């Protein structure tokens, strides 16, 4: 028997399922209106959404105020520790490499490996290098770094941004060091490793298509007809690195996939090159006729990097990979150590079983592994105090808004789940039956368009997607996983991501034009993802268990 003092959720507080469903959608609508119509900054929109969610949960869903606020606190702490901690140290590694010049050295090596053919350049830089950046940093940085290089290689600026954006989907579904999957596991209660494995199975199919789209975008039909082997190698090599890792480690699939893809493409072009060297737009060019930007020209025509310099540039990434795999792999007990736990319980209105809004303080989680990696990288690079100070300053300037969003969105999500709003919403949406398979990735796509963050989208919709799946009878991780991957597919039209992505171009504060330019192709990939969901549901459902 349940303790009578434990809050029992109310499934239909207004005694009208459509009305209850619409009321449960109010927090989502508040975020939508705040972000899209009133252009409120994301952290402030989430605070407003939190106030509305608490008011509805207490006033309509009859949740006790004290327990509701306790749920908010545990959620906010989860956002700060499970998400902000890992993202901060990932970004610190990035800016430490930038400040010491090691990141520029790594970029220079990449440019030197690429031929004058725009298709090879695009897959090496936008597809593989972009995945590495997203796996390490996230937040639209792949656009910001890759687009200027593509522009210097002759790609029209708006198209260069689109290529960087479209590449920034399938190979980045694990985000910055697994942060979206960690957040999704936190709100659903699903095992983070198992959830990452399911996402990996979806992405393994999704990743087959984008390299061919990228080749088409930069070189047209002719470029795709002659360069399709590059697409095959780019897709399969990424999957070969990403998929096996994703089945036991949700922190490194993007990074390993990127590195394997680099290596495979570099080896492949030693033995095979397109019959005709094509520049942007599919126009044949001779290598000496290509007009290069200053950074590319210096890398191409300057002295070749010596093997020792290449090792120096690559070693920080190797350190990161080794430490995180050793620290967080299935052989390690460190991430499971709990020093403190806090929780507030309720009884679900759907399952009539206990559920909890809880926070576990695990000091040796993945974020601490990234901190350990950063310490080793600092010991190797020996940056000056000024360089470290600049890295810290730039990291905080970049992340303070994202820190607040993660803190407040997880508080909102925990209240949304604890008070029963998520279960009421799930009950309403479950009435559409099997057709919800189509809606699951679309909701993720919409969510990231609102929040700009896969992690925030997972926090908002993760438990709801799980509850709908329970009602319909699909494998439990399936809808949350489709939500997460749908959010990544929507990144090219997310205003917050676009604002970072265009920061190194002339489209600063003109994100709307970029989003419109990206829209058709992101919808095309969304339709492909929906097809993948239908395939798994009807043909390979056991793979989603």
Beta strands, then each sheet from edge to edge (+ up, - down):
strand 1: 7-8
strand 2: 340-347
strand 3: 354-361
sheet 1: 1+ 2+ 3-
end
